Amino acid sequence: MFFEFGIKDIIDIVLVALMLYYIYRLMKESRSLNVFIGIMVFVLVWLFVSQVLEMRLLGSIMDKLVSVGVIGLIVLFKEEIRKFLYQLGAHQRVKNIMQFFSSKKSKSPEEDKATIMPIVWACMDMARGKIGALIVIERATPLDDIVQTGELIGANVNKLLIENIFFKNSPLHDGAMVISQKRIKAAGCILPVSHAMDIPKELGLRHRAALGIAQDSDAIAIIVSEETGRISVAIKGQFRLRLSAEELEGILAKEMTG
Ligand SMILES: Nc1ncnc2c1ncn2[C@@H]1O[C@H](COP(=O)(O)OP(=O)(O)OP(=O)(O)O)[C@@H](O)[C@H]1O
C-alpha cells in the first residue's frame, strides 16, 4: 500500500495548505469561522466514509451533497470570494502598475493638480465649517456598482460644487461622492461598511464606510468629520487621520499621479 511521494506531492500539499490558510483568514475576517470549521468537519467525514470505510451508499449521498454544496457556498460567500480574487489580482496589478508608471509618468501634472486642488480646498472649507463629507476617488478598480447606488452627476471637479453637494440641507449631502477620471461622477452613494474591530471608537459610520471601500478596492476615500472638522483618508485598507491641507495634497498627488 506504499505509493511514491515526490517533490510534486510536497508542492501539492503546500499549495493546498496555503489555500486552506487563505480561506481560513477570509472566513475569520468575515466572522464566518464556524462555517469554515463546519465545512472542514464535513469534508473529513466525507473522505473517511467514502475513501477509508468505502461505504458506497452514504458516500454517494455525500458526493451529491458536496456537488450541490459547492454552488451553495459560492452564493453564500460571493463577497468573500470576490475579495479573495481582488486581493489575488491586486498583487499582480501592483507590479504591472509600477512597471507601467516607471516608463510612462503621468501625462499632465497640471491636469492632476487641477483635480486635486479643488478637492483639497473644498475639504479645508468644509472642515472649518464642520460639514461632514465623504469623497471617493476611483482608480484601477471600477466602482460602477457603488455609482449605481447614488445620483449621477457628471461634472468637472469644482470646489464650490463639492461644497454645495455636502452642504447640510442639500438633497445629496448624505452618502459618498465618487470622483472618476477627473470628474464628479455621482453623489449620495452607499459604500460597503468595514467590520474591522480595531477602528478607534470615536470614528462612526462615515469613517467605517470610507475604510470599507478602501479595503474592497484601490480607491482613495477622503473623510471630513462633521463632529470634529478633521480630515482623514482611507487608502489600501488603512487610515491616515487628522491631516493638514499639505498632507492631504501630498497624499493625493502621490497616489493619483503614481
Ligand atoms: N455606508 C455608507 N455609505 C456612504 N455614506 C455613509 C455610509 N454610512 C454612513 N454614511 C454617511 O455618514 C453619515 C453618518 O456619519 P456618522 O456620524 O455615523 O459617522 P462619523 O464617522 O462619526 O463621522 P462624523 O465625524 O462626521 O460624525 C451619514 O449621514 C452618511 O452621510
The ligand as an SDF file (V2000), in Angstrom:
LIG
                    3D

 31 33  0  0  0  0  0  0  0  0999 V2000
  -22.3810   53.0730    4.0820 N   0  0  0  0  0  0  0  0  0  0  0  0
  -22.3140   54.3950    3.9110 C   0  0  0  0  0  0  0  0  0  0  0  0
  -22.0450   54.8740    2.6870 N   0  0  0  0  0  0  0  0  0  0  0  0
  -21.9540   56.2060    2.4740 C   0  0  0  0  0  0  0  0  0  0  0  0
  -22.1090   57.1260    3.4380 N   0  0  0  0  0  0  0  0  0  0  0  0
  -22.3700   56.7040    4.6750 C   0  0  0  0  0  0  0  0  0  0  0  0
  -22.4790   55.3270    4.9870 C   0  0  0  0  0  0  0  0  0  0  0  0
  -22.7390   55.2040    6.3010 N   0  0  0  0  0  0  0  0  0  0  0  0
  -22.7970   56.4510    6.7930 C   0  0  0  0  0  0  0  0  0  0  0  0
  -22.5750   57.3670    5.8390 N   0  0  0  0  0  0  0  0  0  0  0  0
  -22.5460   58.8310    5.9700 C   0  0  0  0  0  0  0  0  0  0  0  0
  -22.0770   59.1250    7.2680 O   0  0  0  0  0  0  0  0  0  0  0  0
  -23.0440   59.8890    7.9740 C   0  0  0  0  0  0  0  0  0  0  0  0
  -23.0990   59.4270    9.4050 C   0  0  0  0  0  0  0  0  0  0  0  0
  -21.8950   59.6510    9.9370 O   0  0  0  0  0  0  0  0  0  0  0  0
  -21.5270   59.2690   11.4490 P   0  0  0  0  0  0  0  0  0  0  0  0
  -21.7620   60.4550   12.3070 O   0  0  0  0  0  0  0  0  0  0  0  0
  -22.1050   57.9640   11.8620 O   0  0  0  0  0  0  0  0  0  0  0  0
  -20.0020   58.9770   11.1610 O   0  0  0  0  0  0  0  0  0  0  0  0
  -18.6640   59.5100   11.7770 P   0  0  0  0  0  0  0  0  0  0  0  0
  -17.6100   58.6160   11.1820 O   0  0  0  0  0  0  0  0  0  0  0  0
  -18.7650   59.6320   13.2630 O   0  0  0  0  0  0  0  0  0  0  0  0
  -18.5000   60.9290   11.1120 O   0  0  0  0  0  0  0  0  0  0  0  0
  -18.5780   62.3660   11.7740 P   0  0  0  0  0  0  0  0  0  0  0  0
  -17.2600   62.5550   12.4670 O   0  0  0  0  0  0  0  0  0  0  0  0
  -18.7570   63.2270   10.5730 O   0  0  0  0  0  0  0  0  0  0  0  0
  -19.7550   62.3680   12.7150 O   0  0  0  0  0  0  0  0  0  0  0  0
  -24.3490   59.6150    7.2800 C   0  0  0  0  0  0  0  0  0  0  0  0
  -25.1950   60.7240    7.4190 O   0  0  0  0  0  0  0  0  0  0  0  0
  -23.9510   59.3740    5.8460 C   0  0  0  0  0  0  0  0  0  0  0  0
  -23.8640   60.5960    5.1400 O   0  0  0  0  0  0  0  0  0  0  0  0
  1  2  1  0
  2  3  1  0
  2  7  2  0
  3  4  2  0
  4  5  1  0
  5  6  2  0
  6  7  1  0
  6 10  1  0
  7  8  1  0
  8  9  2  0
  9 10  1  0
 10 11  1  0
 11 12  1  0
 11 30  1  0
 12 13  1  0
 13 14  1  0
 13 28  1  0
 14 15  1  0
 15 16  1  0
 16 17  2  0
 16 18  1  0
 16 19  1  0
 19 20  1  0
 20 21  2  0
 20 22  1  0
 20 23  1  0
 23 24  1  0
 24 25  2  0
 24 26  1  0
 24 27  1  0
 28 29  1  0
 28 30  1  0
 30 31  1  0
M  END
$$$$
